[in-house]
Amino acid sequence: MSEDKESAEAIVSEVHKKIRAAFDVFDHELNKTVDVREIGTIIRSLGCFPNEGELHDVIAEIEEEEPTGYIRFEKFLPTMTKVLMERNVGVPSPCTPSTGSPSPLSPLSPTHRVDLPGYHRVFRPIPEDLLLQAFEVLDKQKKGHLELEELTKYMTQEGEPFTQEEMEEMLSAAMDPDKNLIFYKDFVSMMTLDDPR
Amino acid sequence: MGCGFAKSDQLKKRDRETSLLVPAATAMRAALLIQRWYRQYVARLEMRRRCTWNIFQSIEYAGEQDQIKLYNFFGYLMDHFTPASSERNLISHIFRENNICRNVDWERYFCYKSIEVPELYSGPHLSFPITCSNAAELVEAFKNKQQLHSRYVLQLLGETWRLLRILPNISQISTCHSKEITICGDLHGHLEDLLLVFYKNGLPSSEKPYVFNGDFVDRGKDSLEILLILFSFLLVYPNDVHLNRGNHEDHIVNLRYGFTKEVLGKYRLHGKKILKLLQKIFSWLPLATVIDHKVLVLHGGISDTTDLHLISRVDRHKYVSALRPPKRTRQNRSGMIDSDLEDDDPTSKPVDSSRRRVHSLTHSSSTGSRHEVQRRSLQGLNNRVTCSVEEELKERRRQAGLSQSYGDLRNSLANSDSDPDSGELLESYGDEWKQIVDMLWSDPMPQDGCVPNDVRGGGCYWGPDVTEEVLRRHNLTLLIRSHECKQEGYEFCHNRRVLTIFSASNYYEVGSNRGAYIRMGPDLVPHFIQYQANRATRALTLRQSVGRTERSALRALREKLFAHKSDLISSFQEYDPENTGLISLGHWACAMEAVLRLGLPWRVLRSQLVGDTLDGMLDYHLWFRELAITEPNTELSNASLLETMYKHHSNLETIFRIIDTDNSGLISFEEFRQTWKLLSSHLQTEISDEAISDLAVSIDFNKDGSIDINEFMEAFRLVGGDLLQNERDPH
């Protein structure tokens, strides 16, 4: 029993260190604060996949009562620890799709599960096959590729639209320069290859 | 903007066609998922990019610190060893640089007239006084990879020296409506960047004044060409081209960072003369430029004691190397007094007798006590340096509130001599010297105050309050400085009162950063022009460029890991008392920082450095094997010697180059042995004669029994290419 407790403490302290290391990378003034605009990068770089709305919820929770434009580490740490711990405990590991192969987009539908206590949906990694399905949904004619305009339209007009900059950056990586087409299967596997996990 | 509208019109047309195909709700969910995923991906890239930057910067600054420690050690040897001791002899010449530079002698010494330009020479020709078309031809010639004949080089440098001597320490210049001033930061031998600036902005002329803010040389491969171009424009337009000295315009710094090697490689016959002349020229470079009495431009920065009036009065050329304060007089062994000062300078006459030397001679009369003193103060020095470094890095860099005072730093930089009289002697130059070091070496920090710059090892960190105070005191509005690489090429800090400008793009690695220059008119509002010299990088996606830069950073880091292998292993073993060969990743991160002290976010870097783990446990022996560094091809049995060599690669090269007094690039076996002896006393570790002999045997000697420094250093590189001197990709 006490051993369990010890190891749980060890896990928490390791999670704390991880959060701190990521936070420190953006703490340019070394005063345990970061610019609120970089919080998304920090949270996501810790392996979480929130959408913009969910991110705002988290920021609202950790921001000062009078927002200063900066987030303090003391505020960030407990929230982020909770997030990462819940993710570790509550969610099946992404490498074992034990939930059974999801029917097309079914895990996508309850977009507002974030209202429930806990963050595990917000921060659950997106499996590669699910991502591919999303692209396939957009590729109505099942051509195996999307056209530049198609992808741009969906990404800048639907959901939480990309900025011009985000769009250009995505296209520069996604588009086949000779054909001006997005072969999304190649794109997805190229991008997930970079993922260390 | 116009084209954006056209695009979206097009999109709307397509819209109507495609929206019929995918049900809106499904499309939205799919888009959301892709956006969520992509934004996470970009965030991860951004984190990697920042970490890469941290790696490069940490390694760069650790190298500077190393350099200064080594230099302090030499200074220490000079002060504490008898003039006849062999260690002193080997290095004394670096402190005695100007003894052949007295006007009469050195005019003869540097005489270029005897050097014939052969008819076969196809490079550019210069005529003196130099003209603007000469200067433009030089630019063109260097663009086409031609070399300037050594006769012209020497002549150009001689003329430059003559001109620089009459320039004030601080150049006062003014803008007017027709003349915007262009300000460039560090170039570091990146000729490509200078050419690009000229291409975009035009060559210097009386209509187009320029300020070049120091660090023209080192690191890049065309430092000399940059100097020759800048000097020739300076000669043509002395009122419109302004060069400020940087911390790399220093012959001691050049030993480590490549400029010495570059010159000797390009001018085998006359390289040594060129270097001597440059050493002198560097000491005569002006220290700062003030625009319209309002904007101060200097290389590093300021400190709480910066006083431009004092600076305008110093004899700047006494500071041949800013790393060490000059002495009033020195006596070399032949009894000749060598002075750093020119004969035409009335203050140059020796005033004090060399009490200092006498004092250390008395020490040496009793050998025992001399060694005791040596050990004690060396350790004191090392401890002080290590302690402060440790503290500094623990809080990462720039933490204010260190207990160490500036005085401590000054003492440790000057030397750790505790002789009561030495202080007195230094006193008169101490303040001046500190002013100059602060100008050349300092960096701004976000906190108020002024603390020693322990990360670089020289100068200070100054805060916004110091900026306010110094600008107010001098009635200035803006400080423009360089000295630090910035990803965008420029950066404001201190409430936009301090502006950093850096003009060497791709400084750490292709794609690592943009370069920039400033244009400024009479309103004194800076306008920035950014660029990236390498054509290929502009086409890279964020992912590709992060990946590429990261690989190179990790390679440099792996080199560090490998060099500290035995320390790391023993640190890992402390976390592994049962000797299972496994440690947790948390312990791994702790051990990494404890040994390497680079202040890096190891937990973030973990995924880049550690491959497979067994249930979160790392097999550290296996990990070292998998770091997959090609070991050099030698049968050297002494692993610890090998490790020392990797760890102190740059120090070793610096000592080699110092010992190679005739700059031939070759040293004898005896000198080779002496180098190691010096290194081992610097590191306070034993390196046996036997191990050194082994090492000497394992490498190829030239037939005459000498060792080629370049070949030797190449043979013992862990990974091809020095971190900061990477060859550019050909494309």
Interface residues (C-beta under 8 A of the other chain):
Chain A: A10 S13 E14 K17 K18 A21 A22 D24 V25 F26 H28 E29 L30 N31 G40 T41 I42 I43 R44 S45 C48 F49 P50 N51 E52 L105 L108 S109 T111 I126 L130 L131 Q133 A134 F135 V137 L138 K140 Q141 E149 E150 T152 K153 Y154 M155 Q157 E158 G159 E160 P161 F162 Q164 E166 E169 M170 S172 A173 M191 D194 D195 P196 R197
Chain B: G4 Q10 L11 R14 D15 T18 L21 V22 T26 A27 M28 R29 A30 A31 L32 L33 I34 Q35 R36 W37 Y38 R39 Q40 Y41 V42 A43 R44 E46 M47 R50 C51 N54 E395 R396 R397 R398 Q399 P446 Q447 T541 L542 R543 Q544 G547 S584 L585 G586 A589 P601 W602 R603 V604 S607 Q608
